[in-house]
């Protein structure tokens, strides 16, 4: 029996979008990493759009909102509805939005500035990785960041890759790019790939090894040919300060919009200090001028300092505030939610860096603040970014 096309259109939530019960009701576009806060009435309407709303049944106010949401890529018209289920429950407080999974500590490079340090042969079991992805989705999480070491060295990487689309999460691969050719790029089931590029060829290869710049550039080319969204991560250090203008032009020519720039912290191979560290005021100026993009790691108005919505699972299967605090990770025996709620956090009001910009900068990187001052002190890079002079600094290894 032939099906007869419907005479009406159906309004549905776009496949790239999901409804999230965070601190505020929200809709999240995992393709673009855009998070939109909505009121209860709009959230209820979007819930109806999970199963489909016939155009003939839309009220005038709903039709007006639908026009805006269609323009933003939140909704789409369909000839026939394709019902979807929404994730039940609400996020813990604070919400865990971004989870880094360090799948392995193995790496094919030995970068001078690596905060992970030397490989100890640790890997996150595939079953554990899948369990964590399911738990993160249930907790209303937004995205998972697959890292290492070098994540493509993870023995079960391609098995995990083939299952990523079953989770309502944005998936970002963090890689040095040296193991990615067109075949690998075409197989990747991720929303975006972040490739490390630490300057032009001389500066990059000085940190990461001869030939790595060209291999990273080849990876970017292959990823874009395969239709993947590519971003770049760059560490500011003493020998690449003059490279950023040229690097900006190179990325612009490639159509790369997101460029995450930061300063190395004293961890891993930099734990005892290094002459790689740049002048921090100069580095801050570089970040202000060139860096663009990033995630929703701390919500506006939140009462916690930097990283309130981010955590890392180490290759040995422990939950830490971020990769820098991997030595202080908590066990996951009682599940991701319980470990997340037990993570130590610093209320914003406890920071000893009261200034007019504290609510905006959230105290900066707490690991870097501890390395230069103390756990409640200022992050000197953020001070310089906001035009302030931090107090006299020291350099220590975080306890």
N, C-alpha and C positions, 0 to 999 in steps of 0.2 A: 504494500500500500504506500503510495507516494505521500510525503508530508507536504502540507500546504503552508507556504510562508505566512508568518504572522503579519497582520495588518498594522500592528503597533510595534513600537520599539520598546526595549527594556533597558532601564537604567541600572547599571551595576557598578560596584566598587571595582576599580581597576585592579587587574591581577598583581600589579607591583605594589599595591597598597594594602595595609592591614590596620585594624583598629586596635589601639593600645590603651589600657587602663593604667596610666602612669600616675604621677602626682596630680596631673590634670588629664582629663580625657583627651585623647589625641588620635590622629591618623598619621601613619608613617609610610612614606614612599621609599621602599628599600632600594629602588634603582637609582634614585637621586640623593638619598640620605636626607630628605626633607622631612621635618616633623612639624605638624600643624596642630595646635591646640584648638579644641572645639568645645562648645557648651553641650549640656545634656540633651537638648532638643535636636541639635545637629548630629550628635553621636547616635541617638535613637534612629534618626532618618538614615544614617549611613549603615546602621545594622540592618535595616530593611533592605538596603541596596546590596547586601551580601547575597540575598536570594533573588533579587531583582524586583524593580518597581516598574509597572507598565506606565508608559508615557501618559496614557489617558487618565491615570489615577493620581497624577501629580497635582498638588495644589499650587496656586500662583507663587507663593513664597518659596516652595520647594523647587519650582521650575527656575526661579531666579538664582537660588543657591546652586542648582545643578549646572547652570551656565558657567558660573565661576569655577566650580569644581572640575568641570570638563576641561576648561582652559588650563587648570593646574595639573591635569593628569590624574586626579583623584578618582573620577568617575569615567565611565565610558558607556556608549550606546551599544546594545547587542540586538541582533535580530531575534534570537532566542535566549532566554535566561540560562545561566549556568550556575546553579546555587553553590555557595561556599559556606563553610562553617567558620565561625569566629572563635578565637581562643577564649576560654572561660577564665574566670578569676581575675584578680587584680595584682598589680606589682607590689613587692615589698617596699617598705619605706626606709631609706631612699631606694629608688628603683635601680636595678642593674640593667643598664642599657647596652653596654659594649663589653663583650667578654673576649679577651685574647686567649687563644689556645696555643700554648707552646707545644706543638706536636712532638718535637724531638729537639735535643740539644746538639745533634750532629750537624756539621756544616762542612762544605767543601772549600771554604775560605778561612783565613785566619786574620781577620781585620784588626788593625791596631787599636781601634776604639770600641770593640765589641763589649757590650755590658753583660752579656751572658757568660763570657769567659770560655775556658777550654771545655771540649766535649767530654762528658762522663758516660756516654752510651745510654742515656735515659730516653725513654719514649712513652708517650701516653697510649695505653691500650686502646685499640679501635672501639671496643665495646664501651669504654669509659668516655671516649670522645663523643660517641653517638648519644650516650645517656646525658651528657652535659648539654648537648645541643637541644635535646628534647626538654630538659629542665629549663634552659634559658628561654625557649619559646613559651613554655607554660608560665614563666615569670614575667611575661610581656616584654622580653628583651627585644632590642632592635637589631643588633648585628653581632656577628662573630668575626674575629680577626685571626686568621690562621697564620701562625708564625713558627719560628724555631729559635736557635739554629736556622737551618734552611729547610722550610717545610716540605719541599719536593724530595728531600732525602728520607722522609718518614716512610717506613716500609709499607704502610697501608694507605699511603696518600691517595692513590687512584681509586681504591675501594671506597674510601670516605668521600672522595670527590663525586663519585657516581650517586651518592645518597644525599647530597647537600640540598637538592631541590625539594626534598620532602619536608623541610623545616621552614616555617614562616619567619625567616631571618635574612637579613642582608649578609652576604659572605664576602669578605675582603681577604685576599691573599697578600701577605707581606713577604717579599722575596728579594734576593740579590740579583735575580734574573739570569744567572749564568747557566741554568739548566733548562731554560725555556726556548724551544724552537717552535716553528709553526704548527707541527703536529701536537706538541704539548699544549700550546696556546688554544688550539681548536678543541681539545678535550676538556678544558677547564670549565667546571660548572659553578662559576663564581660571578658575583655582580661587579667586582672591580679588582684590579691588581695594583698594588703599590710596589714600585721598583726603587731600590736604593741607588741614588746617583749622587756621589759626594764631590761634585765639582766637575771640571773638564778632565780630559784624559790623564794629565800628569798628576793632578791632585787626587783624583779618584783611585788611580792605580797605586799611588803611594800608600793609601790606607788599605786597599783591598787586594792588591797583587797585580802583576803585569797582565795586560790583556782583559782585565775585568770590565773596563769602561766600554770597550767595543762589544763585549758579550752582553752587557746590560742594555746598550743601545739596540743591539740586534733583537733582544727580547722585547723591548718596547715596540719595535717595528712589527715583530711577529704577532704580538698581542693585539695591536691595532688592526692588523690585516685580518685577524680572526674575529674582529668586532668587539673586543673587550675594552671596557673603560679603564684607562691607565692613569694613575697618579704617581707622583715622585716624592721620595723622602730624601732630604739632604741634611747632613750634619755640618754645622759651621765649625771649621777648625783653622788653625793658624795658616795653613798652606792653600786654602781655597777662597780666601776673602776677596780676591780680585776676579773670581770666576763667575760671580752671580749674575752680572748683567748679560754676559754672553750665554750663560746657561738659561736665563729667562728667555732670551731670543730663541734658543734651540727648542725649548718646551713649547713656546708659543707657535712656532712653525709646525710642531707636531699636534697642535690642538689640545695640549694637556692643560687642564684648568686648575686642578688641585695640586698644590705644591706645599708639602709639610716640611718646615725648616725648624731645626732645634740645635741645641748646644750639647756636646757630650757631657755625661755625668760621671763622677768617679766611681765606677763599678766595673766588674769584670777585669779586662786588661788595663783599665784606667784607674783601678782602685787606689793606687798609691800616688796618683798625680802624674802629669805628663806635660811635655812641652808642646803637645798637640793643642792644648786648650788655647783658644783665642782670647784677645782682649774682650772682656764681656760687654763693655759699652759698645764696641764696634760690632760684636755679634748681634746684640739687641737691635742695632740700627739695621743690620742686614735682614733680620727677621721681620721687622716692621715694614721694610720696603718691599720684600719679595714674597713672603709667605702668604698663602691663601688656602682656605679650606680647613676641614677638621670636623669632628663629631660633636654630639650633644653630651659631652662628658659631665658637665655640671649645669643644672637648670638655673635659669635666672631666678633670683630670690631664694635659692636654696640656702640652708643654714650651715652647710658643710664646706670645708675648704676643697682645694683642687682634687679632681678625680672622684667626685662623689658617686658617679654612675659608671665607673669603669673598674674592672678587675682582671686578673691574669690567673690562668691555671697553668702551673709549671709542668714540664715534661715528667716530673716524678709524681704528678697528680695532687698538688696542693694549691690552695687558693690564696693569692696574695693581692695586695692593693694595686700593684702594677709589677711589671717585670723587674724593676729595680729592687723590690722588696721580696724577691723569690726565696731568700734565705729565711724569711719569717712567715712562710705560707702556713695556712691552716689545713688540717685534714678534711676530706670531703666525705667521710664515712656516713654522716647524717644527711648528705645531699647538698646541692649547690645553694638552695635557699637558706638553710641553716648556717652554712659556712659564711655566706654573704652577710647575714645579719650579725655575725660575730666578729667580722673584720673591724679592727680599730680604726676610728675616724677622728678627725680633729674638727671640732666646731669652729666656724669662721671667727666667732667672737673671742676665741682663746688665742688667736695668733698675735704675736708681738710684732706686728707690722701694720699698725693702724695708720692708714693714710687715706686720702680722698678716693683712691682707686681700688680699695680692698674688695668691695663687693663685685667689681667688674673682673679683676684679675684672679680672685679667689685664693690669693696667697701664692700663686704660681706653683711650680713643682716642689712638692714637699721633700722629695729625696735630695734635690739640689740645695734646698734651704738648709737641710740638716748637714749636708756636706760642707757648706760654707759657714754656717752659724750654729743653729740648733733646731730641733724639730718644730719649734714654734716661731722661728725667726723668718726673715724675709728671703725670698728667692732673688738673688742679685740680678739675674737676667731680666726678670719681670720689672724690678725697680728701674733698671735702665730703659726698658721699653716704654715706661710711663714717664720718663724724664726725671727720675729721682736718683739721688746718689745713695746707694746702700751703705751701711756702716762698714768699718774695716773688716775684711774677710779673713777667714782661715780655710784650710783645706784638710778635711779629715775623711776617713772611711766610715760610712754610716754603720752604727752598731746594729 
